């Protein structure tokens, strides 16, 4: 018990928690924005993979790190536009379109990598973002600028959704599209814009992995984080502040299981520690989902003039 308390009191542990949570924050906010407008985006896993590769390849080609972030966001936005075309314009199944998008984006990233580096045994590396050592907060001082950006996006998105007219329109597009149309606004444009913006955030979530957490791209590096983001949105009841809490909670258990494995705590097999964060996420999801007030028009296609 004393070793566990010492672990929890150590600053490096909380540095790891915040680092692990960063891509989850970006991805969860992206999914949340899509679903607030009434569109389920199951393409988040593939968009993160595509963003990770596109951002890394941009920097590897000689561009700046922030250029890599912007390219990753643009790739995510383009994939989001495709998803919006399928689900909003054509009113196809959001489940099928999202899963297809994940397969498409993952396959394209894999193909592009193998074409770009046909004879490479080890993934090439880049110079990643450096920690912000000048910050006065010790835990933040060990993070990169993308982590600070993720933290700032939480109150920004909350303000957008709950304190601005465009945010009200986005939320109503996911609650009562007919009311939005009665005000002379386009439900299709609102939903498309939300999906594109949310997917851009998913692309940045992937870029964090290659430009900040690591300095190379390799297959399976996203490792299910996109699916975790979808679960965290439900846990957060579609609220940005609670989404941050959920991301930190998952990251806490993930960082904890890594430390427990390294310390060889107990006689339990390592698979137990690997499943720990996911098991706790399922428990939290079950508890919170019973009280979650989901957007009433989520996954419901809307055509102009329908009531």
Secondary structure as the mmCIF struct_conf table of DSSP 4:
data_model
#
loop_
_struct_conf.conf_type_id
_struct_conf.id
_struct_conf.beg_label_comp_id
_struct_conf.beg_label_asym_id
_struct_conf.beg_label_seq_id
_struct_conf.end_label_comp_id
_struct_conf.end_label_asym_id
_struct_conf.end_label_seq_id
HELX_RH_AL_P HELX_RH_AL_P1 UNK A 2 UNK A 9
HELX_RH_AL_P HELX_RH_AL_P2 UNK A 11 UNK A 36
TURN_TY1_P TURN_TY1_P1 UNK A 37 UNK A 38
TURN_TY1_P TURN_TY1_P2 UNK A 42 UNK A 43
HELX_RH_AL_P HELX_RH_AL_P3 UNK A 44 UNK A 60
TURN_TY1_P TURN_TY1_P3 UNK A 61 UNK A 62
HELX_RH_AL_P HELX_RH_AL_P4 UNK A 65 UNK A 84
HELX_RH_PI_P HELX_RH_PI_P1 UNK A 85 UNK A 89
BEND BEND1 UNK A 90 UNK A 90
HELX_RH_AL_P HELX_RH_AL_P5 UNK A 94 UNK A 116
TURN_TY1_P TURN_TY1_P4 UNK A 117 UNK A 119
BEND BEND2 UNK A 121 UNK A 122
HELX_LH_PP_P HELX_LH_PP_P1 UNK A 129 UNK A 131
TURN_TY1_P TURN_TY1_P5 UNK A 133 UNK A 134
BEND BEND3 UNK A 135 UNK A 137
HELX_RH_AL_P HELX_RH_AL_P6 UNK A 138 UNK A 141
TURN_TY1_P TURN_TY1_P6 UNK A 142 UNK A 142
BEND BEND4 UNK A 143 UNK A 143
HELX_RH_AL_P HELX_RH_AL_P7 UNK A 145 UNK A 163
BEND BEND5 UNK A 164 UNK A 164
HELX_RH_AL_P HELX_RH_AL_P8 UNK A 165 UNK A 175
HELX_RH_AL_P HELX_RH_AL_P9 UNK A 177 UNK A 182
TURN_TY1_P TURN_TY1_P7 UNK A 183 UNK A 184
HELX_RH_AL_P HELX_RH_AL_P10 UNK A 187 UNK A 208
HELX_RH_PI_P HELX_RH_PI_P2 UNK A 209 UNK A 213
BEND BEND6 UNK A 215 UNK A 216
TURN_TY1_P TURN_TY1_P8 UNK A 219 UNK A 220
BEND BEND7 UNK A 222 UNK A 222
TURN_TY1_P TURN_TY1_P9 UNK A 223 UNK A 224
HELX_RH_AL_P HELX_RH_AL_P11 UNK A 225 UNK A 235
TURN_TY1_P TURN_TY1_P10 UNK A 236 UNK A 238
HELX_RH_AL_P HELX_RH_AL_P12 UNK A 240 UNK A 263
TURN_TY1_P TURN_TY1_P11 UNK A 264 UNK A 264
BEND BEND8 UNK A 266 UNK A 267
HELX_RH_AL_P HELX_RH_AL_P13 UNK A 270 UNK A 289
TURN_TY1_P TURN_TY1_P12 UNK A 290 UNK A 291
TURN_TY1_P TURN_TY1_P13 UNK A 296 UNK A 299
TURN_TY1_P TURN_TY1_P14 UNK A 304 UNK A 305
#
